[in-house]
Amino acid sequence: MYLKLKKSYFDVLDRFTPFLIIMTIVSFIIGSYFALYGSPPDYIQGDSMRIMYVHVPSAWWALMSYSVLAVSCTIWFITRNPFFNLIAKSIAPIGAVFTLIALVTGSIWGKPTWGVWWVWDARLTSMLLLFFLYLAYIFLWQAISNKDLASKISAALAMIGFINVPIIKFSVDWWNTLHQPASISKLSSPSIDESMLIPLFIMAFASLCFLITMFSVRLRIEFIESRISRLRQKIYD
Amino acid sequence: MGGYGFYVWSSYIIFFVTISYVFIVNLMKLNEKKKKLINLEKHSDQSS
């Protein structure tokens, strides 16, 4: 019933997608220019700091995506509205991609900064756990053929896994880690210069545009898949 | 890039190649699903 109501929303998404794609490309071009050429190198880390402009937005949106996933699963658990299952299933692969990018670019940044590709410190380990949580959520949906059971188990996993989000956020404050503390804990007084903050925000905006574009595409894929399975049932019954 | 070119460029290449791949694969998947749905709807109309 709920999925039938949403068809008009998906038609709107279809019309908005080209606009979102253009906005993503344009903001990435501007952001990359400022990140690579238009901003100064860091006085300690030098040019290796430029990795921050792809690493930090990826980590931000990876955490935000998991929050959306956990909230959607919670609402589904309470209301049993299948639309929230679609939202959760759509955002999970995008969040997993952002987590993977954050882990890989963080590892590349770690080599010139710390002298190692990887350390088992709290921030890195909890971020790796987030990646495994995303993978577990995606594979549970594929592995369990009973969709009702898959919904329940994957939603439970997503909700329990949400404990990891504040752990990631505050890991650098709670434990002694190699990873630096947050540079932008308060927007009014960030410990990062404006010349670096602006490219960071442009790249974060571009990555957010990409996330929204991909989310709208994934949402339509999930919606069409649900319609296909209902149609198949109708044909074969 | 002050000796850090390899690290900086490889990060940006990994970032953009990954998001481009994800974008293209999902767009192709969406088009494929749309075609599948249209075919099924035709089949459903014929059978009913």
Interface residues (C-beta under 8 A of the other chain):
Chain A: F28 S32 L36 P41 G46 D47 S48 R50 I51 V54 H55 S58 P93 I94 V97 L100 I101 V104 T105 I108 W109 K111 P112 F210 T213 M214 V217 R218 R220 I221 I224 E225 R227 I228 L231 R232 K234 I235
Chain B: M1 G2 G3 Y4 G5 Y7 V8 S10 S11 Y12 I14 F15 F16 T18 I19 V22 F23 N26 L27 K29 L30 K33 K34 K36 L37 L40 E41 H43 S44 S47
